[in-house]
Amino acid sequence: MKKMLLLGAAFATFALNAPAQAELKFKPGEDKRFNWANYEELKKVDLKGETLSIFGPWRGEDEGLVRGVLDYFSEATGVEIKYSSSENYEQQIVIDTQAGSPPNIAVLPQPGLIQDLASKGLLTPLGDDTAKWVKDNYGAGQSWVDLGTFKDKDGKPGFFAFPYKADVKSLVWYSPDNFEEAGLQG
């Protein structure tokens, strides 16, 4: 029984981490609803023989959607992508980084966790070129750079977090007139 479980686990690991030779939902360049310029640019980057490990929060159906996007990157560049997640991915990334086995890319929606890992020297800064790209290509670019900049273990600021998505999880709505009437400041 133990051998069967190990064999099943090994097969599942292989299946989940196999190079992206999956059927692409849309053949590159054929569906005109999409701009394929980035795909064509990525085809110029030869990453055959390279492996990119990505650790993120997506599991289940969302993981399937993410893998669908990653398949195009893999198809264009030739890189093998190993995506993994965990039920407790916030804790797992801490364990992995402290053990010296971090992924190449970690998708972390918690700025506080990124700040903590950076301050312990467990993250690699993305560099000035990446920060400049974000500043030049994102609306309110400097604000995004500021949000992704944290101090490293030596107290030196570095750009550690590339914003790819923003979720507004809580807002406070108020009426300035009502606040003023109550003698409060907004």
N, C-alpha and C positions, 0 to 999 in steps of 0.2 A: 504494500500500500504506500509506504514511504517513497519507494522508487517511482511509483506512478505519479505521486504528487510532485516530486522533483522534476520528473519528465514533463508533466503538464505545466509547471511553472517555467521551465526552460523554454518550452514551445511558446507559451504566452509572451515571455520576454522577447523572444525572437520575432514573433509576429508583430508586437507593438513597436519594436525598434528596427524593423526591416527598412532598408532604403526606400525612399518614396518612389516607387514605381507604380503607384496606384493610378487608377483611371482618373484623369482629370475631368471635373464636371463639364468644363468648356475647353475645347481645344484652343490653345493659345492663338490669338489673332483672328479667330473665326467669329466670335460673338461681338458685334459692333457696339453693344451696350457698354463695353468695357474699354478703357484706355490701356492698351498693351505696351505702351512706351517703356514703363518701368521693367516689365518682363523682358523686353528686348535688350534693355541696358544690362540687366542682370545676366543675360546669356553671355555677355562679354567677360564675366567674372568666372574663371575656371577654379572651382573648388572640388573637383573630382579627387577622391581619396581622402578628403577631409570629413570630420565628423563634428557636428554642432549639437551640443547638449542644451536643451531648453527645459527649464523647470517652471511650471506655472500653476495657476489655480483651477484651470478648466478641466472638468471631468465629465464623464457621461456624454450627453448630446453636444454640449459646448466643446468638449475635447474633439469630437468628430468634426465640428465646424473649423476649429483651429487647425487641425491636421489637414483639412481641405485647402486652407490657405498656404500652409507650410509645404504642401505637395508641389505647388507652383514654384516656390523658391528653390526647392530641391531639384525639380525638373529643369529649371533655368540654369542653375549653377553647378549641378552635379554633386552637391554636398549631401551627405547622409545626415538626417536629422533624427535625434533621439529626444523625443518629448516625454516628460514624465510629470506626474503630479502626486499629490498625497491628500488624504482626507484632512490632514493637519499640516498643510504645506508651510504655514508660517513657522511652526516649530521645526519642521524638517529642513528648511533652508538654513536655520541657525545650526542645527546638528551637522549638516553637510559642510557648511563653511568652516565651522570650528574644527571639523575633522580633516580639513584640507582637501575636500573633494567637492568643491562647488561646481555647479553647471557653468557653461559658457555664458548663458543668459538666464537671468531669473526675472520673472514677471511678478512684481510685488506691488499691490495696490495700497500698501501702508507706508507713507512717507516716514513715519516714526521708526519703523523697522529698518528701512533703508538707512536712515540717519544712524541708528544704533550699530548696524553692521559696518558702515563706513568708518565710524569713530573707533571701531576695534581693528581696523585695517583688514577687514574680511572681504571688501569689495575693491574692484579696480575702477578707477575713474575713467570715464568715457573720453576725456580729453577736450582740449580747446576747440579743435576742428568740429567736433560733434556739437558742442555748445553753440558755436557760431552758426552751424547749419540750422539748429533749432531757432536761434534768434532771427535768422534771415528768412526762414520759411514758415514759421508759425505766426498767426496773429497774436499780438501781445507777446512776441517771442522772448524778450528779456524776462518777462514775468515767469514764463515756463522754465527758462534757464535758472532763474533764482529759486524756483520751487524744487528743481532737481539738483541743487548745489548744497553739499553738506561738508562738514569738516572731517578730515581723515584722522588717523590715530595720532598724527603730529600736530593737529589743529589747523592744517592747511586746507582751505576750501577747494573742493573739486566737484566737477559735474558728474554725478553718479546715476542720475535717473532720467532716462529718455521718456518723455511723455508720449504715449501712443493712444491714450484714451482717457477721457475724463468723465467721471460719474458724479453727479450732484446727489449726495445721499441725504443731505439735510440743509434746509434753508430756513431762515427766520424772516417771515413777512410781517411788516408792521406798517401802520399808517403814520407818517411823519406828523400830520396834523393832530392826531390823537395823542401822540407822544408829547408834542409841544403843549397841548392843552393840559396835560398831566404834569407839566414841568420837567419832563424827561428829555434827555438827549439821545438821538439815534446813533 
